[in-house]
Amino acid sequence: MSVWPELSETLRPPHVYVPGQTPRHPEGWFDEIKSTVDAAAAPTALHQTPAFQTGLAYLGAGYFWECHEVLEAVWMRTADPSAERDLVQALIQLANARLKLLMERPRAARRLCDMVQAHLARCPADVPVLGVRIDLLERELQVTRSELNMHYKS
């Protein structure tokens, strides 16, 4: 079972943005997607917004910077503190860790993986948060740590 929804071609960015390696997307490229998280969206129903679903799809498709850009709008609507906030922060930091892997910055990636683990530890393990099963997200974190260990010594 995958954590990530399919990324539709209409929402696929023209390229993966990796700072220092590829061009940045035009200003405002993600505004329409981010605007789907409005004041009317209840914090416990944020997973129903196109922004949340697109952020997950970006993460699964390797658009890590783009994931962070979109999910930040979701994060700003979460209650502090809450499991929803910790989950969204875990997703954003997982995307950041994978981006740091692409940038060949293993120390930063490891630090971010530790942050993801801390956020997930504050989420209930037995029920999905915003529709995401924590055990599946923990598995994705382990995949990232495995990639780190394969390519970089501690």
N, C-alpha and C positions, 0 to 999 in steps of 0.2 A: 504494500500500500504506500502510495506516495503522498508526501505532505503538500506538494506543489500542484496547483491547477495548471492546465495548458495555457500557454501564452498565445493569444490570438494575433494573427498577422497585422491587424489594424492597430494594435497597441505596441508592436515590436519596434523598438528604436532602430534607427538606421545602422547603429554599431554599438559595441560595448565601449563605454567610456572608462579608460584607465588613466588616471592623472599622470601626466608626464609621458604618456605613450600614444594616446589617441586623442582626437579633437573632442572638446566638450560639446555637449548638445546645445542647440540654440536656446537662448533665454526664453522661458515660458513654455518650453516643449511639454512639460508635465503638468501645467496648470489645470487643464481640463480634467485630468484624472484626479488630481489632488482636490479639486473643487467638489468632488462627490462626497467628501467628508464635511458636511455642513453642521451647523449648530443644532439641527433637528435630529441628527444621528445619535441615538442613545449609546453611551460607552460600551454597554454589554452587547450591542448589535453591530458594532463596527465591522465585524467580519462580513457583513452583508453589503458593504460598500464596494463599488468598483475599485476604489483606491487600495483597499486591503487585498482584494483578490488579485489585482494587477501586481501589487508589491510581492505577494507570494509567488506569482508566476515569473516575475523578473528574477527572483532569487533562484528558483528552480532552473531557469534558462541561462543562468550565468551573467545576468545583467545586475551586478552587485551594487555599483554606485547608483544605478537607476532605482533599485529596490529601496535603498536608503532614502533617496530623494522623495519617493512616493509614500513610504511608510512613515516618514516624519510627520506628515499631515495627520495620519491616523493616531500616532503617538500623542500629538498635542491635544487630542480629544479624549484621552483616557484619564480616569480618575487617579489621583496620587495620594496614597499608594493604592494599588490594585493589581490583581493577577493579570488583568488585561494590559496594564502598563508594562509589567515585567515581561509578558510575552512579546509585545511589540518591540521592546528594547532588546530582547534576546534575538529576535529576527533581524533587527537593524545591525546589531553587533556581529551576528553570524555573517551577514552580507559584508560587513567591513572586514572581518577576518579573511573571508575568501578573496576580497579585493586585495588585501595585503599580500596574500599568497601570489596573486597575479603580478604584484609589484615587487615580488621577491624580498619581502620584509617579514621574515619568519618570527622575529621577536615580537613585533607588533601583532602578528596573527595569533601567536600563543597568548598574549595578554588579552586580546579580544575574546578568544575561546574561553578563558577563565571568567571573563565578564558574562558571557552567555550562560555558562554553567551556574553562576551566582543568580542570575535572573530566573533561570529555569527552576532552581532550587526553591524559589519563593512561590512557584505556581503549584496548584494542586496536581498531583501525579495521576489521580484516578478519574478525573473528568476533563474533557476538552476545554480549552480556554479560547474563546473566539473561534470555535470550531476546529482548533488545532490540537491534536493529541500530543501531549508533552513527551511521551516515550518516543514518538516518531521524530520529534525535533531533537531529542537527545541523541538519537541515532545519527541524524544529520551532523550534529556537532562532532560525534566520534569519527565520522567520515572525514571531516575537515582536519581533525587532530591526526588521523592516520596519514593523510596527504602531507601534512607538516612533517611528520616523523619519517616518511619515506624520502622526502626531498631535502630535509635539513636535519642535522644533528642537533640535539638539545643544547 
